[in-house]
Amino acid sequence: MTEPVIGILGAGKLGTTLARLGVQAGLTINIGNRHDVADLKWIIDTMAPGAHTMSAADVIASADVVILAIPLSHVADLDPAALAGKLVLDATNYWKEVDGTVNRISSFTQSSSEVVQAHLAASQVAKAFNHMGYHDLEIEVDRHPTARRAMAYATDHDASRPVIEHVLQAFGFAPFDLGPLRFGLVLEPGSPLFGEAITPAEFQAKLDTLYASPFGQKIIAARGGKID
Ligand SMILES: NC(=O)c1ccc[n+]([C@@H]2O[C@H](COP(=O)([O-])OP(=O)(O)OC[C@H]3O[C@@H](n4cnc5c(N)ncnc54)[C@H](OP(=O)(O)O)[C@@H]3O)[C@@H](O)[C@H]2O)c1
């Protein structure tokens, strides 16, 4: 597989951490936000040396895989045409401090990444990089080079799975396939899996009991008693 060029939209806590991990892994990392490139460049040169700072438009145009590391409520501002045909790894989560105290974007019947996929209808959206805090991402990769931590993902695009798994592995994680995008809800804030930095076996064990948890019960209730 040709090494995909990774574009990171968003240069905050998550974006800069992923940029550092990606550069460390030898990947080509292009990163940008809504600031002038000159304003952001010195930050990236300090936080993620080796990553290429560019405008958000150039990040999208140059990337094979685009990671969304922006507030969920800002995804609606993205131009679907610019992202058409791209594999998009949606790391966004609904976060009330940023996105508003009332969640008007996603629900127990529709995961936030399904909303992102509906907006970016011509992109291959996968939910990934959601359940681990930015501070843990780096620590866990360094601390467990062999017993890698599970990075769960979900997508409706089976043909994208090999590339997604390649990228997650390259960043230092053990890919954990949750299946279709609707199952990505189990990675969102409030879920017992949210915040977990654990091995695939530990992740599977928690997943096996998730639907007995209060969070899982809310999903089942919202989906008419079905979890498939
Ligand atoms: N922090 C974590 O541990 C963590 C873990 C997993 C997932 N997440 C999710 O990842 C996303 C980012 O979180 P964060 O903590 O990194 O937030 P953050 O520190 O506030 O950074 C957000 C970045 O997005 C940029 N941005 C906003 N709108 C943009 C747009 N339309 N185009 C390009 N860049 C844009 C912001 O820059 P400007 O506004 O200056 O352009 C900023 O660089 C959120 O959805 C969050 O829920 C975070």
The ligand as an SDF file (V2000), in Angstrom:
LIG
                    3D

 48 52  0  0  0  0  0  0  0  0999 V2000
   -8.9770   16.7650   23.3660 N   0  0  0  0  0  0  0  0  0  0  0  0
   -9.1100   15.4310   23.3410 C   0  0  0  0  0  0  0  0  0  0  0  0
   -8.5190   14.7100   24.1770 O   0  0  0  0  0  0  0  0  0  0  0  0
   -9.9700   14.7760   22.3040 C   0  0  0  0  0  0  0  0  0  0  0  0
   -9.9600   13.3850   22.1800 C   0  0  0  0  0  0  0  0  0  0  0  0
  -10.7590   12.7770   21.2050 C   0  0  0  0  0  0  0  0  0  0  0  0
  -11.5580   13.5620   20.3670 C   0  0  0  0  0  0  0  0  0  0  0  0
  -11.5510   14.9230   20.5410 N   0  0  0  0  0  0  0  0  0  0  0  0
  -12.3860   15.7330   19.6280 C   0  0  0  0  0  0  0  0  0  0  0  0
  -11.5000   16.3050   18.6780 O   0  0  0  0  0  0  0  0  0  0  0  0
  -11.9540   17.6050   18.3020 C   0  0  0  0  0  0  0  0  0  0  0  0
  -10.8510   18.6310   18.6260 C   0  0  0  0  0  0  0  0  0  0  0  0
  -10.6430   18.6470   20.0200 O   0  0  0  0  0  0  0  0  0  0  0  0
   -9.4650   19.5060   20.6590 P   0  0  0  0  0  0  0  0  0  0  0  0
   -9.4890   19.1860   22.1030 O   0  0  0  0  0  0  0  0  0  0  0  0
   -8.2170   19.3190   19.8650 O   0  0  0  0  0  0  0  0  0  0  0  0
  -10.0280   20.9820   20.4160 O   0  0  0  0  0  0  0  0  0  0  0  0
   -9.1920   22.3490   20.3870 P   0  0  0  0  0  0  0  0  0  0  0  0
   -7.9710   22.2060   21.1930 O   0  0  0  0  0  0  0  0  0  0  0  0
  -10.1760   23.4130   20.7270 O   0  0  0  0  0  0  0  0  0  0  0  0
   -8.7810   22.5040   18.8480 O   0  0  0  0  0  0  0  0  0  0  0  0
   -9.7270   22.6690   17.8420 C   0  0  0  0  0  0  0  0  0  0  0  0
   -8.9920   23.1090   16.5780 C   0  0  0  0  0  0  0  0  0  0  0  0
   -9.9200   23.1250   15.4850 O   0  0  0  0  0  0  0  0  0  0  0  0
   -9.6610   24.3160   14.7090 C   0  0  0  0  0  0  0  0  0  0  0  0
  -10.8430   24.5800   13.9030 N   0  0  0  0  0  0  0  0  0  0  0  0
  -12.0990   24.9230   14.3140 C   0  0  0  0  0  0  0  0  0  0  0  0
  -12.9230   24.9900   13.2550 N   0  0  0  0  0  0  0  0  0  0  0  0
  -12.1880   24.6880   12.1580 C   0  0  0  0  0  0  0  0  0  0  0  0
  -12.4700   24.5700   10.7730 C   0  0  0  0  0  0  0  0  0  0  0  0
  -13.7060   24.7940   10.2810 N   0  0  0  0  0  0  0  0  0  0  0  0
  -11.4740   24.2320    9.9300 N   0  0  0  0  0  0  0  0  0  0  0  0
  -10.2240   24.0030   10.3970 C   0  0  0  0  0  0  0  0  0  0  0  0
   -9.8820   24.0930   11.7040 N   0  0  0  0  0  0  0  0  0  0  0  0
  -10.8620   24.4210   12.5670 C   0  0  0  0  0  0  0  0  0  0  0  0
   -9.3240   25.3320   15.7800 C   0  0  0  0  0  0  0  0  0  0  0  0
   -8.6160   26.4100   15.2700 O   0  0  0  0  0  0  0  0  0  0  0  0
   -9.2950   27.7910   14.8980 P   0  0  0  0  0  0  0  0  0  0  0  0
  -10.6410   27.8730   15.6190 O   0  0  0  0  0  0  0  0  0  0  0  0
   -8.3220   28.7900   15.4130 O   0  0  0  0  0  0  0  0  0  0  0  0
   -9.3810   27.7180   13.4450 O   0  0  0  0  0  0  0  0  0  0  0  0
   -8.3790   24.4890   16.6470 C   0  0  0  0  0  0  0  0  0  0  0  0
   -7.0930   24.4410   16.0740 O   0  0  0  0  0  0  0  0  0  0  0  0
  -13.2480   17.8480   19.0910 C   0  0  0  0  0  0  0  0  0  0  0  0
  -14.3490   17.4770   18.2970 O   0  0  0  0  0  0  0  0  0  0  0  0
  -13.1010   16.9080   20.2790 C   0  0  0  0  0  0  0  0  0  0  0  0
  -14.3540   16.5300   20.8240 O   0  0  0  0  0  0  0  0  0  0  0  0
  -10.7730   15.5410   21.4560 C   0  0  0  0  0  0  0  0  0  0  0  0
  1  2  1  0
  2  3  2  0
  2  4  1  0
  4  5  1  0
  4 48  2  0
  5  6  2  0
  6  7  1  0
  7  8  2  0
  8  9  1  0
  8 48  1  0
  9 10  1  0
  9 46  1  0
 10 11  1  0
 11 12  1  0
 11 44  1  0
 12 13  1  0
 13 14  1  0
 14 15  2  0
 14 16  1  0
 14 17  1  0
 17 18  1  0
 18 19  2  0
 18 20  1  0
 18 21  1  0
 21 22  1  0
 22 23  1  0
 23 24  1  0
 23 42  1  0
 24 25  1  0
 25 26  1  0
 25 36  1  0
 26 27  1  0
 26 35  1  0
 27 28  2  0
 28 29  1  0
 29 30  1  0
 29 35  2  0
 30 31  1  0
 30 32  2  0
 32 33  1  0
 33 34  2  0
 34 35  1  0
 36 37  1  0
 36 42  1  0
 37 38  1  0
 38 39  2  0
 38 40  1  0
 38 41  1  0
 42 43  1  0
 44 45  1  0
 44 46  1  0
 46 47  1  0
M  CHG  2   8   1  16  -1
M  END
$$$$
